[in-house]
Amino acid sequence: MFKNVIAPIQAWLLSQGRCVGCGKELSEGKAEKKSEGEEKVVCACGRIFIHDTKTKKYRRALLEEV
């Protein structure tokens, strides 16, 4: 039940380009080129995201991408 409440809020934050943990702008995080069209972004709170530069969308990084 708890996940059903939190998931839409996290999806909304990611669509706004904000961290799901602290709410800071992900554009201010440390970006590192991962591959063609993708960047690995580390937020100030330590969460890791993948930024698709073609579609300009963020998503949480999978364990094997860390």
Gaussian input, Z-matrix of N, CA and C with variables (Angstrom, degrees):
# hf/3-21g

backbone

0 1
 N
 C     1     B1
 C     2     B2     1     A1
 N     3     B3     2     A2     1     D1
 C     4     B4     3     A3     2     D2
 C     5     B5     4     A4     3     D3
 N     6     B6     5     A5     4     D4
 C     7     B7     6     A6     5     D5
 C     8     B8     7     A7     6     D6
 N     9     B9     8     A8     7     D7
 C    10    B10     9     A9     8     D8
 C    11    B11    10    A10     9     D9
 N    12    B12    11    A11    10    D10
 C    13    B13    12    A12    11    D11
 C    14    B14    13    A13    12    D12
 N    15    B15    14    A14    13    D13
 C    16    B16    15    A15    14    D14
 C    17    B17    16    A16    15    D15
 N    18    B18    17    A17    16    D16
 C    19    B19    18    A18    17    D17
 C    20    B20    19    A19    18    D18
 N    21    B21    20    A20    19    D19
 C    22    B22    21    A21    20    D20
 C    23    B23    22    A22    21    D21
 N    24    B24    23    A23    22    D22
 C    25    B25    24    A24    23    D23
 C    26    B26    25    A25    24    D24
 N    27    B27    26    A26    25    D25
 C    28    B28    27    A27    26    D26
 C    29    B29    28    A28    27    D27
 N    30    B30    29    A29    28    D28
 C    31    B31    30    A30    29    D29
 C    32    B32    31    A31    30    D30
 N    33    B33    32    A32    31    D31
 C    34    B34    33    A33    32    D32
 C    35    B35    34    A34    33    D33
 N    36    B36    35    A35    34    D34
 C    37    B37    36    A36    35    D35
 C    38    B38    37    A37    36    D36
 N    39    B39    38    A38    37    D37
 C    40    B40    39    A39    38    D38
 C    41    B41    40    A40    39    D39
 N    42    B42    41    A41    40    D40
 C    43    B43    42    A42    41    D41
 C    44    B44    43    A43    42    D42
 N    45    B45    44    A44    43    D43
 C    46    B46    45    A45    44    D44
 C    47    B47    46    A46    45    D45
 N    48    B48    47    A47    46    D46
 C    49    B49    48    A48    47    D47
 C    50    B50    49    A49    48    D48
 N    51    B51    50    A50    49    D49
 C    52    B52    51    A51    50    D50
 C    53    B53    52    A52    51    D51
 N    54    B54    53    A53    52    D52
 C    55    B55    54    A54    53    D53
 C    56    B56    55    A55    54    D54
 N    57    B57    56    A56    55    D55
 C    58    B58    57    A57    56    D56
 C    59    B59    58    A58    57    D57
 N    60    B60    59    A59    58    D58
 C    61    B61    60    A60    59    D59
 C    62    B62    61    A61    60    D60
 N    63    B63    62    A62    61    D61
 C    64    B64    63    A63    62    D62
 C    65    B65    64    A64    63    D63
 N    66    B66    65    A65    64    D64
 C    67    B67    66    A66    65    D65
 C    68    B68    67    A67    66    D66
 N    69    B69    68    A68    67    D67
 C    70    B70    69    A69    68    D68
 C    71    B71    70    A70    69    D69
 N    72    B72    71    A71    70    D70
 C    73    B73    72    A72    71    D71
 C    74    B74    73    A73    72    D72
 N    75    B75    74    A74    73    D73
 C    76    B76    75    A75    74    D74
 C    77    B77    76    A76    75    D75
 N    78    B78    77    A77    76    D76
 C    79    B79    78    A78    77    D77
 C    80    B80    79    A79    78    D78
 N    81    B81    80    A80    79    D79
 C    82    B82    81    A81    80    D80
 C    83    B83    82    A82    81    D81
 N    84    B84    83    A83    82    D82
 C    85    B85    84    A84    83    D83
 C    86    B86    85    A85    84    D84
 N    87    B87    86    A86    85    D85
 C    88    B88    87    A87    86    D86
 C    89    B89    88    A88    87    D87
 N    90    B90    89    A89    88    D88
 C    91    B91    90    A90    89    D89
 C    92    B92    91    A91    90    D90
 N    93    B93    92    A92    91    D91
 C    94    B94    93    A93    92    D92
 C    95    B95    94    A94    93    D93
 N    96    B96    95    A95    94    D94
 C    97    B97    96    A96    95    D95
 C    98    B98    97    A97    96    D96
 N    99    B99    98    A98    97    D97
 C   100   B100    99    A99    98    D98
 C   101   B101   100   A100    99    D99
 N   102   B102   101   A101   100   D100
 C   103   B103   102   A102   101   D101
 C   104   B104   103   A103   102   D102
 N   105   B105   104   A104   103   D103
 C   106   B106   105   A105   104   D104
 C   107   B107   106   A106   105   D105
 N   108   B108   107   A107   106   D106
 C   109   B109   108   A108   107   D107
 C   110   B110   109   A109   108   D108
 N   111   B111   110   A110   109   D109
 C   112   B112   111   A111   110   D110
 C   113   B113   112   A112   111   D111
 N   114   B114   113   A113   112   D112
 C   115   B115   114   A114   113   D113
 C   116   B116   115   A115   114   D114
 N   117   B117   116   A116   115   D115
 C   118   B118   117   A117   116   D116
 C   119   B119   118   A118   117   D117
 N   120   B120   119   A119   118   D118
 C   121   B121   120   A120   119   D119
 C   122   B122   121   A121   120   D120
 N   123   B123   122   A122   121   D121
 C   124   B124   123   A123   122   D122
 C   125   B125   124   A124   123   D123
 N   126   B126   125   A125   124   D124
 C   127   B127   126   A126   125   D125
 C   128   B128   127   A127   126   D126
 N   129   B129   128   A128   127   D127
 C   130   B130   129   A129   128   D128
 C   131   B131   130   A130   129   D129
 N   132   B132   131   A131   130   D130
 C   133   B133   132   A132   131   D131
 C   134   B134   133   A133   132   D132
 N   135   B135   134   A134   133   D133
 C   136   B136   135   A135   134   D134
 C   137   B137   136   A136   135   D135
 N   138   B138   137   A137   136   D136
 C   139   B139   138   A138   137   D137
 C   140   B140   139   A139   138   D138
 N   141   B141   140   A140   139   D139
 C   142   B142   141   A141   140   D140
 C   143   B143   142   A142   141   D141
 N   144   B144   143   A143   142   D142
 C   145   B145   144   A144   143   D143
 C   146   B146   145   A145   144   D144
 N   147   B147   146   A146   145   D145
 C   148   B148   147   A147   146   D146
 C   149   B149   148   A148   147   D147
 N   150   B150   149   A149   148   D148
 C   151   B151   150   A150   149   D149
 C   152   B152   151   A151   150   D150
 N   153   B153   152   A152   151   D151
 C   154   B154   153   A153   152   D152
 C   155   B155   154   A154   153   D153
 N   156   B156   155   A155   154   D154
 C   157   B157   156   A156   155   D155
 C   158   B158   157   A157   156   D156
 N   159   B159   158   A158   157   D157
 C   160   B160   159   A159   158   D158
 C   161   B161   160   A160   159   D159
 N   162   B162   161   A161   160   D160
 C   163   B163   162   A162   161   D161
 C   164   B164   163   A163   162   D162
 N   165   B165   164   A164   163   D163
 C   166   B166   165   A165   164   D164
 C   167   B167   166   A166   165   D165
 N   168   B168   167   A167   166   D166
 C   169   B169   168   A168   167   D167
 C   170   B170   169   A169   168   D168
 N   171   B171   170   A170   169   D169
 C   172   B172   171   A171   170   D170
 C   173   B173   172   A172   171   D171
 N   174   B174   173   A173   172   D172
 C   175   B175   174   A174   173   D173
 C   176   B176   175   A175   174   D174
 N   177   B177   176   A176   175   D175
 C   178   B178   177   A177   176   D176
 C   179   B179   178   A178   177   D177
 N   180   B180   179   A179   178   D178
 C   181   B181   180   A180   179   D179
 C   182   B182   181   A181   180   D180
 N   183   B183   182   A182   181   D181
 C   184   B184   183   A183   182   D182
 C   185   B185   184   A184   183   D183
 N   186   B186   185   A185   184   D184
 C   187   B187   186   A186   185   D185
 C   188   B188   187   A187   186   D186
 N   189   B189   188   A188   187   D187
 C   190   B190   189   A189   188   D188
 C   191   B191   190   A190   189   D189
 N   192   B192   191   A191   190   D190
 C   193   B193   192   A192   191   D191
 C   194   B194   193   A193   192   D192
 N   195   B195   194   A194   193   D193
 C   196   B196   195   A195   194   D194
 C   197   B197   196   A196   195   D195

   B1=1.4446
   B2=1.5348
   B3=1.3238
   B4=1.4637
   B5=1.5274
   B6=1.3379
   B7=1.4614
   B8=1.5282
   B9=1.3352
   B10=1.4621
   B11=1.5295
   B12=1.3169
   B13=1.4629
   B14=1.5253
   B15=1.3314
   B16=1.4621
   B17=1.5315
   B18=1.3321
   B19=1.4695
   B20=1.5330
   B21=1.3309
   B22=1.4777
   B23=1.5254
   B24=1.3213
   B25=1.4643
   B26=1.5230
   B27=1.3417
   B28=1.4488
   B29=1.5267
   B30=1.3102
   B31=1.4666
   B32=1.5283
   B33=1.3183
   B34=1.4637
   B35=1.5316
   B36=1.3485
   B37=1.4651
   B38=1.5280
   B39=1.3427
   B40=1.4641
   B41=1.5204
   B42=1.3259
   B43=1.4629
   B44=1.5310
   B45=1.3331
   B46=1.4623
   B47=1.5289
   B48=1.3608
   B49=1.4604
   B50=1.5103
   B51=1.3430
   B52=1.4558
   B53=1.5251
   B54=1.3161
   B55=1.4611
   B56=1.5297
   B57=1.3359
   B58=1.4659
   B59=1.5230
   B60=1.3258
   B61=1.4595
   B62=1.5138
   B63=1.3354
   B64=1.4671
   B65=1.5269
   B66=1.3262
   B67=1.4577
   B68=1.5212
   B69=1.3329
   B70=1.4675
   B71=1.5192
   B72=1.3244
   B73=1.4641
   B74=1.5281
   B75=1.3302
   B76=1.4587
   B77=1.5216
   B78=1.3164
   B79=1.4659
   B80=1.5294
   B81=1.3320
   B82=1.4577
   B83=1.5260
   B84=1.3318
   B85=1.4551
   B86=1.5153
   B87=1.3369
   B88=1.4657
   B89=1.5173
   B90=1.3211
   B91=1.4676
   B92=1.5240
   B93=1.3232
   B94=1.4629
   B95=1.5236
   B96=1.3182
   B97=1.4646
   B98=1.5224
   B99=1.3319
   B100=1.4562
   B101=1.5251
   B102=1.2978
   B103=1.4549
   B104=1.5263
   B105=1.3057
   B106=1.4655
   B107=1.5252
   B108=1.3154
   B109=1.4563
   B110=1.5157
   B111=1.3479
   B112=1.4650
   B113=1.5224
   B114=1.3376
   B115=1.4487
   B116=1.5197
   B117=1.3151
   B118=1.4564
   B119=1.5201
   B120=1.3267
   B121=1.4554
   B122=1.5236
   B123=1.3399
   B124=1.4611
   B125=1.5235
   B126=1.3295
   B127=1.4587
   B128=1.5257
   B129=1.3152
   B130=1.4628
   B131=1.5342
   B132=1.3390
   B133=1.4572
   B134=1.5287
   B135=1.3421
   B136=1.4551
   B137=1.5096
   B138=1.3212
   B139=1.4607
   B140=1.5254
   B141=1.3289
   B142=1.4622
   B143=1.5232
   B144=1.3281
   B145=1.4519
   B146=1.5183
   B147=1.3259
   B148=1.4535
   B149=1.5257
   B150=1.3397
   B151=1.4658
   B152=1.5195
   B153=1.3198
   B154=1.4604
   B155=1.5208
   B156=1.3226
   B157=1.4625
   B158=1.5265
   B159=1.3229
   B160=1.4696
   B161=1.5264
   B162=1.3406
   B163=1.4563
   B164=1.5234
   B165=1.3617
   B166=1.4644
   B167=1.5279
   B168=1.3470
   B169=1.4602
   B170=1.5209
   B171=1.3293
   B172=1.4501
   B173=1.5227
   B174=1.3420
   B175=1.4621
   B176=1.5079
   B177=1.3294
   B178=1.4553
   B179=1.5220
   B180=1.3103
   B181=1.4578
   B182=1.5172
   B183=1.3275
   B184=1.4459
   B185=1.5207
   B186=1.3262
   B187=1.4614
   B188=1.5190
   B189=1.3326
   B190=1.4627
   B191=1.5285
   B192=1.3218
   B193=1.4609
   B194=1.5301
   B195=1.3126
   B196=1.4639
   B197=1.4698
   A1=110.94
   A2=116.35
   A3=120.59
   A4=111.05
   A5=116.91
   A6=121.22
   A7=111.00
   A8=117.37
   A9=121.36
   A10=111.86
   A11=116.80
   A12=121.20
   A13=110.70
   A14=117.16
   A15=121.87
   A16=113.34
   A17=118.01
   A18=121.94
   A19=113.63
   A20=120.36
   A21=118.43
   A22=113.18
   A23=117.46
   A24=120.77
   A25=109.70
   A26=117.06
   A27=120.42
   A28=111.43
   A29=117.66
   A30=121.35
   A31=110.50
   A32=116.94
   A33=121.14
   A34=110.57
   A35=117.03
   A36=120.66
   A37=111.21
   A38=117.14
   A39=120.01
   A40=111.47
   A41=117.70
   A42=119.97
   A43=111.37
   A44=116.48
   A45=121.44
   A46=111.89
   A47=117.27
   A48=121.02
   A49=112.63
   A50=116.67
   A51=121.52
   A52=110.63
   A53=116.13
   A54=122.35
   A55=109.39
   A56=116.50
   A57=120.45
   A58=111.91
   A59=117.74
   A60=120.93
   A61=113.39
   A62=116.37
   A63=119.69
   A64=113.13
   A65=118.54
   A66=121.47
   A67=114.90
   A68=117.79
   A69=119.98
   A70=110.52
   A71=115.54
   A72=121.58
   A73=109.25
   A74=116.97
   A75=120.34
   A76=112.11
   A77=117.35
   A78=120.04
   A79=111.03
   A80=118.08
   A81=122.44
   A82=112.14
   A83=117.74
   A84=121.43
   A85=112.32
   A86=115.65
   A87=121.14
   A88=109.13
   A89=116.85
   A90=122.19
   A91=109.74
   A92=114.35
   A93=121.53
   A94=107.12
   A95=116.45
   A96=121.12
   A97=109.68
   A98=116.60
   A99=121.57
   A100=110.58
   A101=117.43
   A102=123.20
   A103=107.64
   A104=115.99
   A105=120.23
   A106=109.80
   A107=116.93
   A108=121.48
   A109=114.97
   A110=118.76
   A111=121.34
   A112=110.54
   A113=114.77
   A114=122.33
   A115=109.02
   A116=116.48
   A117=122.15
   A118=106.86
   A119=117.97
   A120=122.97
   A121=108.45
   A122=116.25
   A123=121.80
   A124=107.39
   A125=115.88
   A126=121.79
   A127=109.78
   A128=116.54
   A129=121.80
   A130=111.46
   A131=117.68
   A132=120.97
   A133=112.40
   A134=117.80
   A135=121.37
   A136=115.45
   A137=118.89
   A138=120.82
   A139=109.50
   A140=115.06
   A141=120.69
   A142=109.49
   A143=115.96
   A144=123.16
   A145=109.74
   A146=116.29
   A147=123.10
   A148=107.35
   A149=115.41
   A150=120.98
   A151=108.71
   A152=116.17
   A153=121.51
   A154=106.98
   A155=116.40
   A156=120.11
   A157=112.91
   A158=117.40
   A159=119.97
   A160=110.87
   A161=117.00
   A162=120.79
   A163=112.59
   A164=116.85
   A165=123.47
   A166=112.57
   A167=116.45
   A168=121.56
   A169=110.22
   A170=115.07
   A171=122.43
   A172=109.78
   A173=115.36
   A174=121.55
   A175=108.00
   A176=116.82
   A177=121.09
   A178=108.61
   A179=117.24
   A180=122.32
   A181=110.16
   A182=116.14
   A183=121.38
   A184=109.53
   A185=117.90
   A186=121.34
   A187=112.59
   A188=117.61
   A189=119.49
   A190=112.78
   A191=118.40
   A192=122.09
   A193=112.31
   A194=116.24
   A195=120.93
   A196=107.55
   D1=-42.56
   D2=-178.91
   D3=-60.42
   D4=-39.65
   D5=-179.92
   D6=-65.84
   D7=-32.37
   D8=178.97
   D9=-66.41
   D10=-24.98
   D11=179.13
   D12=-86.06
   D13=-40.28
   D14=-173.92
   D15=-78.63
   D16=-37.18
   D17=-174.86
   D18=-55.66
   D19=-46.05
   D20=178.87
   D21=-65.27
   D22=-32.50
   D23=178.79
   D24=-68.60
   D25=-42.50
   D26=177.99
   D27=-65.18
   D28=-39.44
   D29=177.78
   D30=-63.14
   D31=-39.80
   D32=178.93
   D33=-65.63
   D34=-43.27
   D35=178.52
   D36=-61.46
   D37=-43.45
   D38=178.77
   D39=-64.74
   D40=-36.56
   D41=178.64
   D42=-66.86
   D43=-25.25
   D44=177.19
   D45=-86.64
   D46=-5.32
   D47=-178.43
   D48=78.76
   D49=31.82
   D50=-178.87
   D51=-118.35
   D52=155.39
   D53=179.22
   D54=-70.67
   D55=140.83
   D56=-179.53
   D57=-77.27
   D58=-13.93
   D59=-178.48
   D60=-95.49
   D61=-50.58
   D62=-174.53
   D63=-111.32
   D64=-15.59
   D65=177.48
   D66=85.61
   D67=3.82
   D68=179.78
   D69=-74.98
   D70=157.71
   D71=177.14
   D72=-64.82
   D73=130.31
   D74=179.31
   D75=-73.35
   D76=-18.87
   D77=177.16
   D78=-67.86
   D79=-18.05
   D80=178.61
   D81=-88.64
   D82=-7.49
   D83=-179.55
   D84=-76.66
   D85=171.74
   D86=179.29
   D87=-77.99
   D88=117.34
   D89=-178.70
   D90=-101.79
   D91=139.95
   D92=179.89
   D93=-137.79
   D94=125.71
   D95=-178.72
   D96=-62.67
   D97=125.29
   D98=-177.69
   D99=-100.29
   D100=-56.34
   D101=177.68
   D102=-152.62
   D103=-175.44
   D104=-179.77
   D105=-63.00
   D106=115.43
   D107=177.31
   D108=87.18
   D109=3.54
   D110=179.89
   D111=-134.02
   D112=143.50
   D113=175.16
   D114=-127.51
   D115=145.22
   D116=172.88
   D117=-96.15
   D118=122.51
   D119=-177.24
   D120=-116.02
   D121=127.49
   D122=177.46
   D123=-109.94
   D124=121.12
   D125=-179.72
   D126=-76.53
   D127=165.83
   D128=178.70
   D129=-62.56
   D130=-27.53
   D131=-179.88
   D132=-84.27
   D133=-5.98
   D134=175.70
   D135=102.87
   D136=-7.08
   D137=178.54
   D138=-73.77
   D139=145.92
   D140=-175.72
   D141=-112.40
   D142=133.14
   D143=-178.56
   D144=-127.66
   D145=159.11
   D146=172.90
   D147=-113.38
   D148=127.46
   D149=179.63
   D150=-107.23
   D151=119.02
   D152=175.48
   D153=-85.39
   D154=109.05
   D155=-174.35
   D156=-72.31
   D157=-20.87
   D158=179.20
   D159=-74.15
   D160=-46.70
   D161=-178.99
   D162=-95.61
   D163=-7.37
   D164=-179.83
   D165=59.13
   D166=40.01
   D167=178.59
   D168=-118.60
   D169=151.10
   D170=178.13
   D171=-109.02
   D172=152.98
   D173=171.78
   D174=-150.30
   D175=159.74
   D176=177.71
   D177=-69.63
   D178=143.75
   D179=179.62
   D180=-77.74
   D181=141.76
   D182=174.91
   D183=-77.18
   D184=163.12
   D185=-178.44
   D186=-59.36
   D187=-38.71
   D188=-179.23
   D189=-75.24
   D190=-11.57
   D191=177.85
   D192=-90.60
   D193=-12.34
   D194=-178.81
   D195=-78.27

